Amino acid sequence: MLRVQRAALAGLVRVAEGLPGPGHARSSCLLPLPGSAARPEPRGWREAVAAAVGALQEGGLVAVPTDTVYGVACLAQDSRAVQSIYSLKGRNGTKPLAICLGDVEHIYRYCHVNVPDELLQDLLPGPVTLVLKRSEELNKDLNPFTSLVGVRIPNHPFIRELARACPGPLALTSANISSQASTLTVSEFQDLWPQLSLVVDGGPIGDVQSPECRLGSTVVDLSVSGKFTIIRPGCALTSTVEILRQKYGLVPESS
């Protein structure tokens, strides 16, 4: 059993005391994460980021708040950690994971980009996943069944700072078992805690009573020049399509 103290205040980091081998329970302690996503306190956040980086570098899985729903991250270049995420999600490896980066400029290392940089800047950071052709720099064990990869830069200061502090991209997926609802609080994925090295509690994300808040990011395929394909409508469909069609003249691939 994972021993986690109940906390009255949101904004806590639950950190694993060591990373035992597979099949062993992890115990945890609490570290304060001052402030909030809207009003971060960098000094306190640095401690939390350092704890998260340490867990990731040990091959662990870390639950983090994003700008849409709670996610689970690992180092994308760590094949064993990637396999752990597939296992956590109850997947056989045929449903792709996204990568998460801190800044738009880092996309060019891991993807072949065939859209203007201004387009990337218009959509990211934000609640959008851009699907692009992957480069040879990306771990071949991450989504080995496809030449494409989804890229996320969430508009959330904690996960962006975490991504910047890591030596490579994060692999990122929603903090839930596949086919189950996305989660807006850490308690909603409590069943996953025993498999996690660390849980960053940023409080509720959006209105927990609203189904619209659980839609996740809008996923759009931009791998074909001049065209786009909406893979998942998500929470930012209208604004994303408006930018792609009206500002950049892209057309739906079915056209």
C-alpha positions in Angstrom: 0.0 0.0 0.0 1.1 3.5 -0.7 1.1 5.5 2.5 0.0 9.1 1.7 -1.0 11.5 4.4 -4.2 13.4 3.8 -3.7 17.1 3.3 -6.2 19.9 3.8 -4.5 22.2 1.3 -3.9 21.7 -2.4 -0.4 22.4 -3.7 1.6 19.5 -2.1 4.1 17.2 -3.6 4.0 13.6 -2.5 7.5 12.2 -3.0 8.5 8.6 -3.0 11.2 7.6 -0.5 13.4 5.7 -2.8 12.3 3.7 -5.9 11.9 0.1 -5.1 11.8 -2.5 -7.8 8.7 -3.5 -9.8 5.9 -5.0 -7.7 6.9 -3.3 -4.5 4.9 -0.6 -2.8 6.3 2.9 -2.5 5.9 5.0 0.7 5.7 8.8 0.5 6.2 12.0 2.4 5.0 15.6 1.8 6.8 18.7 0.6 5.1 22.1 0.4 4.5 23.5 -3.1 3.8 27.2 -2.4 1.5 29.3 -4.5 -0.6 28.1 -7.4 -0.5 27.9 -11.2 -1.8 31.4 -11.4 0.6 32.9 -8.8 3.6 30.6 -8.6 6.3 31.1 -6.0 9.5 30.2 -7.9 11.6 29.5 -4.8 9.3 26.8 -3.5 8.6 25.5 -7.0 12.3 24.9 -7.6 12.3 22.4 -4.7 9.4 20.6 -6.2 10.9 20.6 -9.7 14.1 19.2 -8.3 12.2 16.4 -6.6 10.4 15.6 -9.8 13.5 15.6 -11.9 15.2 13.2 -9.4 12.3 10.8 -9.6 12.2 10.9 -13.4 16.0 10.3 -13.6 15.5 7.2 -11.4 13.2 5.9 -14.0 10.0 6.8 -12.1 6.6 7.9 -13.2 5.4 11.4 -12.0 1.8 12.7 -11.9 1.6 16.4 -12.8 -1.1 19.0 -13.4 -1.4 20.4 -16.9 -3.6 23.0 -18.5 -6.3 20.5 -19.3 -6.3 17.4 -17.1 -3.8 15.6 -14.8 -1.1 13.7 -16.6 1.6 11.1 -15.9 5.1 11.7 -17.2 8.4 9.9 -17.6 11.6 10.5 -19.5 10.7 9.7 -23.2 14.3 8.6 -23.9 14.1 6.0 -21.1 12.7 2.8 -22.6 12.0 1.1 -19.3 10.1 4.1 -18.1 8.1 4.3 -21.3 7.1 0.6 -20.9 6.0 1.4 -17.3 3.6 4.1 -18.6 2.2 1.6 -21.2 1.6 -0.8 -18.3 0.1 1.8 -16.1 -2.4 2.8 -18.8 -3.3 -0.8 -19.5 -2.0 -0.5 -23.0 -0.2 -2.9 -25.2 1.9 -0.2 -26.8 -0.2 0.4 -29.9 -1.8 3.7 -28.6 0.8 6.5 -28.8 2.2 8.6 -26.1 2.8 12.3 -26.6 6.0 14.1 -25.8 6.1 17.2 -23.6 8.6 20.0 -24.0 9.1 23.3 -22.3 9.5 25.6 -25.3 8.6 25.7 -29.0 12.2 25.9 -30.1 12.9 22.4 -28.7 10.3 20.8 -31.1 12.8 21.0 -34.0 15.2 18.6 -32.4 12.6 15.8 -32.1 10.3 16.5 -35.0 10.4 17.4 -38.7 8.3 20.6 -38.9 6.6 21.6 -42.1 4.6 24.5 -40.8 5.7 28.1 -40.1 7.2 28.7 -36.7 4.6 31.4 -36.2 1.9 28.7 -36.4 3.6 26.8 -33.6 3.9 30.0 -31.5 0.2 30.7 -32.1 -0.9 27.3 -30.7 1.7 26.6 -28.1 1.9 26.7 -25.2 -1.8 25.8 -24.9 -4.3 22.9 -24.8 -3.3 21.5 -28.1 -1.3 18.4 -29.2 0.4 18.8 -32.6 1.1 15.6 -34.4 4.3 15.9 -36.5 6.8 13.6 -38.2 9.3 12.3 -35.6 13.0 12.7 -36.0 15.8 10.2 -35.4 16.6 11.9 -32.1 13.5 10.4 -30.5 13.7 7.1 -28.6 12.7 4.3 -31.1 10.9 2.5 -28.3 8.5 5.3 -27.9 5.5 4.6 -30.2 7.6 2.3 -32.5 4.6 1.6 -34.6 4.3 5.1 -36.1 6.5 7.7 -37.8 4.6 10.4 -36.1 4.5 11.9 -32.6 2.2 14.2 -30.7 3.8 17.3 -29.1 2.5 19.0 -26.0 3.6 22.3 -24.4 1.0 22.8 -21.8 0.2 26.3 -20.6 1.1 25.5 -17.0 4.2 26.9 -15.4 5.1 23.8 -13.3 5.2 21.2 -16.0 7.0 23.7 -18.4 9.7 24.2 -15.7 9.9 20.5 -15.2 10.3 19.9 -18.9 13.0 22.5 -19.2 14.9 20.9 -16.3 15.0 17.5 -17.8 17.7 16.3 -20.2 15.2 15.4 -22.9 11.5 15.3 -23.7 8.9 13.9 -21.3 6.5 11.2 -22.4 3.1 12.4 -21.3 -0.3 10.8 -21.0 -3.4 11.4 -19.0 -3.6 10.2 -15.4 -6.2 7.5 -15.9 -6.5 4.0 -17.2 -7.2 3.9 -20.9 -11.0 4.1 -21.7 -11.7 5.7 -18.3 -12.5 9.4 -17.7 -9.8 12.0 -17.5 -9.0 13.3 -14.0 -9.2 16.8 -12.6 -8.0 16.1 -9.1 -5.3 13.8 -7.7 -7.8 11.9 -5.6 -9.6 10.8 -8.8 -6.6 8.7 -9.9 -5.8 7.4 -6.4 -5.8 3.8 -7.7 -2.7 4.6 -9.7 -0.7 6.0 -6.8 1.1 2.8 -5.9 2.6 2.7 -9.4 3.8 6.3 -9.2 7.1 7.7 -7.8 5.7 11.2 -7.1 2.4 13.0 -7.3 2.3 16.8 -7.7 -1.0 18.1 -6.4 -1.9 21.4 -8.1 -5.5 21.4 -6.8 -8.6 20.9 -9.0 -8.1 21.7 -12.7 -11.3 23.4 -13.9 -14.8 22.6 -12.9 -14.9 19.0 -11.7 -18.7 18.9 -12.3 -18.3 19.9 -16.0 -17.8 17.1 -18.6 -16.3 19.7 -20.9 -13.3 20.1 -18.6 -12.4 16.5 -19.1 -12.1 16.6 -22.8 -8.3 16.9 -22.8 -6.2 18.7 -25.4 -7.3 19.1 -29.1 -5.2 16.8 -31.1 -4.4 17.9 -34.7 -2.2 16.2 -37.3 0.0 18.6 -39.2 2.3 16.1 -40.8 0.9 16.7 -44.3 2.0 20.0 -45.8 -0.9 22.4 -46.3 -3.4 20.2 -44.6 -4.6 19.3 -41.1 -6.6 16.4 -39.6 -8.4 16.6 -36.3 -7.7 13.4 -34.4 -9.5 14.4 -31.2 -11.7 17.5 -30.9 -10.7 18.2 -27.3 -11.3 21.5 -25.5 -9.8 23.9 -28.0 -11.3 22.8 -31.3 -12.9 26.0 -32.5 -10.0 28.3 -31.9 -7.5 25.8 -33.3 -9.3 25.3 -36.5 -9.9 29.0 -36.9 -6.1 29.7 -36.6 -5.2 26.9 -39.0 -7.8 27.8 -41.7 -8.1 31.5 -41.5 -4.6 32.6 -40.6 -2.5 29.9 -42.4 -4.8 28.7 -45.1 -4.6 25.0 -44.1 -7.4 22.8 -45.3 -8.8 19.6 -43.8 -7.0 16.6 -45.3 -10.3 15.1 -46.4 -10.9 18.1 -48.7 
